[in-house]
Amino acid sequence: MFAIGSVIIGCRQKLEQGNSNNQVAGVPQFQISHADIVSISIEAATDDINKASPSAIMYLEFTKSKASLLHTFSQNHLNQKIQILVGANIVSEPVLVAVIPGDKLTIRFPSIQAAKIVEDTLQK
């Protein structure tokens, strides 16, 4: 799924279980840190069938310099599987099917708890 200026990508289920680092050699990686973020927000997904334990959507807005790096990274790795890392944790492993044009990235997590773990890391 794509939205204007951002891309929705899925999160690895293992993050919620404390997964730290299953990086695969040769898979391009995009690192995100606190210094890269202008704003961050989380909301429960409204399209979930399981209302008792909804998934979450995290909205990230990057600094201009990080947005430029993300744009270039997405151009260089179009139609490839990539890893998005926060700290040493892989938070998503999407296949890039389009260039990411703007300063926003949207990541879907299996739960609000999993999204909060990443949010806490990015706010340190």
C-alpha positions in Angstrom: 0.0 0.0 0.0 1.2 3.5 -0.8 0.1 6.9 0.3 1.3 10.2 -1.1 4.7 11.1 0.3 5.0 7.9 2.4 5.0 4.2 2.2 3.3 1.7 4.4 5.5 -1.2 5.3 4.9 -4.2 7.5 6.8 -4.9 10.7 8.4 -8.1 11.7 6.3 -10.1 14.1 9.4 -11.0 16.2 10.0 -7.5 17.3 7.3 -7.8 19.9 9.1 -10.9 21.2 12.3 -9.0 21.8 14.0 -9.8 18.5 17.2 -7.8 18.2 19.1 -8.6 15.1 18.6 -11.1 12.3 20.4 -9.1 9.6 21.1 -10.9 6.4 24.3 -10.3 4.6 23.7 -8.5 1.3 20.3 -7.1 2.2 20.4 -3.3 2.0 19.7 -1.6 5.4 18.3 1.8 6.2 19.1 2.9 9.8 16.8 5.3 11.7 17.8 7.0 14.9 16.3 9.7 17.2 18.3 12.4 15.4 16.6 11.6 12.1 13.0 12.1 13.4 11.0 15.4 13.3 7.8 13.8 14.6 6.4 10.4 15.4 2.9 9.2 16.2 1.1 5.8 16.6 -2.5 4.9 16.1 -4.5 1.6 16.2 -5.2 0.3 12.7 -8.9 0.8 11.9 -9.0 -2.0 9.3 -8.2 -4.8 11.7 -10.5 -7.8 11.9 -9.2 -8.6 15.4 -10.5 -5.6 17.4 -9.3 -7.1 20.7 -5.7 -6.9 19.7 -5.4 -4.4 16.9 -2.3 -3.8 14.9 -0.7 -0.3 14.9 0.4 2.2 12.4 3.4 4.4 13.1 3.9 7.7 11.2 7.4 9.0 11.0 8.4 12.4 9.7 12.1 12.7 8.9 14.5 15.6 8.9 15.2 17.0 5.4 18.7 15.4 5.3 17.3 11.9 6.3 14.4 12.3 3.9 16.9 12.9 1.1 18.9 9.8 2.1 15.7 7.7 2.2 14.7 8.9 -1.2 18.2 8.1 -2.7 18.2 4.7 -0.8 14.8 3.8 -2.2 15.9 4.7 -5.8 19.0 2.6 -5.4 17.2 -0.4 -4.1 13.9 -0.4 -6.0 12.3 -3.8 -6.3 14.7 -5.2 -3.7 14.1 -6.5 -0.2 15.5 -4.1 2.4 15.8 -4.0 6.2 14.8 -0.9 8.2 16.6 -0.8 11.5 16.0 1.2 14.6 19.1 0.7 16.8 20.1 -2.9 16.3 16.5 -4.0 15.7 15.1 -4.8 12.3 11.6 -3.3 12.4 10.6 -4.0 8.8 11.7 -6.0 5.8 9.7 -4.7 2.9 10.4 -5.1 -0.8 10.5 -1.6 -2.2 8.1 -1.4 -5.1 8.2 2.4 -5.5 10.6 5.2 -4.8 9.8 7.0 -1.5 9.4 10.6 -2.6 8.8 12.5 0.6 9.8 13.0 4.2 7.2 10.5 5.7 7.3 6.8 6.3 4.4 4.7 7.6 5.2 1.4 9.3 2.5 -1.1 10.3 3.2 -3.2 13.4 1.5 -6.3 14.7 0.4 -4.6 17.9 0.4 -1.2 19.6 2.9 -2.7 22.1 5.4 -3.5 19.3 5.0 0.1 17.9 5.6 1.6 21.4 8.9 -0.3 21.8 10.2 1.3 18.6 8.8 4.7 19.6 10.5 4.5 23.0 13.8 3.7 21.2 13.4 6.6 18.8 12.7 9.0 21.7 15.9 8.3 23.5 
